């Protein structure tokens, strides 16, 4: 049997940007889920619900927030890779003359998650 290895191709700079934006959107969704889980846990406080339910919801919220941080870090890494490859190809930074599509939480948009 003969196995043919396909050449590895790098996504286009636009593809990297699209993926970074999608990762950031997913991170925002996870932060929203975390907020809802914490609100539910708070609503259970003082009710007949088992204490364990509240603890589990808080743990799930923490997992959502941790995942959101990792997704944002992956998006930043993709953008850094995109800038580095664009610089290597053209000799000028990829950010030159471009607007920033988003900021990190707490930077210029008020405080967020």
C-alpha positions as CSV (number, residue, x, y, z in Angstrom):
1,X,0.0,0.0,0.0
2,X,1.3,3.5,-0.9
3,X,0.5,6.4,1.3
4,X,0.6,9.8,-0.3
5,X,1.3,12.7,2.0
6,X,-0.6,15.8,1.0
7,X,1.3,19.1,1.2
8,X,0.5,21.2,4.2
9,X,-0.9,24.5,3.3
10,X,-1.2,27.5,5.5
11,X,-4.5,29.3,5.7
12,X,-4.6,32.7,4.0
13,X,-4.1,35.8,6.1
14,X,-7.8,36.5,5.7
15,X,-8.6,32.9,6.8
16,X,-6.5,33.4,10.0
17,X,-8.3,36.7,10.7
18,X,-11.7,35.0,10.2
19,X,-10.7,32.2,12.6
20,X,-9.4,34.6,15.2
21,X,-12.7,36.6,15.1
22,X,-14.7,33.3,15.4
23,X,-12.6,32.3,18.4
24,X,-13.2,35.7,20.0
25,X,-16.9,35.4,19.4
26,X,-16.9,31.9,21.0
27,X,-15.1,33.3,24.0
28,X,-17.7,36.0,24.4
29,X,-20.4,33.3,24.3
30,X,-18.7,31.3,27.0
31,X,-18.4,34.5,29.2
32,X,-22.2,34.9,28.7
33,X,-22.8,31.3,29.8
34,X,-20.7,31.8,32.8
35,X,-22.7,34.9,33.8
36,X,-25.9,32.9,33.4
37,X,-24.6,30.0,35.4
38,X,-23.6,32.3,38.2
39,X,-26.9,34.1,38.2
40,X,-28.6,30.7,38.5
41,X,-26.4,29.7,41.3
42,X,-27.2,32.9,43.1
43,X,-30.9,32.4,42.6
44,X,-30.5,29.0,44.3
45,X,-29.0,30.5,47.4
46,X,-31.5,30.2,50.3
47,X,-33.8,27.9,48.5
48,X,-34.6,24.2,49.1
49,X,-32.1,23.3,46.3
50,X,-29.1,21.2,47.5
51,X,-26.0,23.3,48.3
52,X,-24.1,21.0,45.9
53,X,-26.2,22.4,43.0
54,X,-24.9,25.9,43.6
55,X,-21.3,24.7,43.9
56,X,-21.5,22.7,40.7
57,X,-22.9,25.7,38.8
58,X,-20.1,27.9,40.1
59,X,-17.5,25.3,39.0
60,X,-19.1,25.2,35.6
61,X,-19.0,29.0,35.4
62,X,-15.3,28.9,36.3
63,X,-14.7,26.3,33.5
64,X,-16.5,28.5,31.0
65,X,-14.4,31.5,32.0
66,X,-11.1,29.5,31.8
67,X,-12.1,28.3,28.3
68,X,-12.9,31.8,27.2
69,X,-9.5,32.9,28.3
70,X,-7.9,30.1,26.3
71,X,-9.9,31.0,23.2
72,X,-8.8,34.6,23.5
73,X,-5.2,33.5,23.9
74,X,-5.6,31.3,20.8
75,X,-7.1,34.3,18.8
76,X,-4.1,36.5,19.9
77,X,-1.7,33.8,18.8
78,X,-3.4,33.5,15.4
79,X,-3.2,37.3,14.9
80,X,0.4,37.4,16.0
81,X,1.2,34.6,13.5
82,X,-0.7,36.5,10.8
83,X,1.3,39.6,11.5
84,X,4.6,37.7,11.5
85,X,3.9,36.0,8.2
86,X,2.6,39.2,6.6
87,X,5.8,41.0,7.7
88,X,7.9,38.2,6.4
89,X,6.1,38.2,3.0
90,X,6.0,42.0,2.5
91,X,8.6,43.4,4.8
92,X,6.0,45.7,6.4
93,X,3.9,45.0,9.5
94,X,0.4,43.6,8.8
95,X,-1.1,46.1,11.2
96,X,0.2,49.1,9.3
97,X,-2.8,51.3,8.5
98,X,-5.3,48.9,9.9
99,X,-7.9,49.4,12.6
100,X,-8.1,47.2,15.6
101,X,-11.1,45.0,15.3
102,X,-11.6,44.5,19.1
103,X,-9.9,45.2,22.3
104,X,-9.4,43.1,25.3
105,X,-12.0,43.2,28.1
106,X,-11.6,46.4,30.1
107,X,-9.7,48.3,27.3
108,X,-11.8,51.2,26.0
109,X,-15.2,49.5,26.2
110,X,-15.8,49.6,29.9
111,X,-15.3,46.5,32.0
112,X,-16.4,43.2,30.7
113,X,-16.0,39.6,31.9
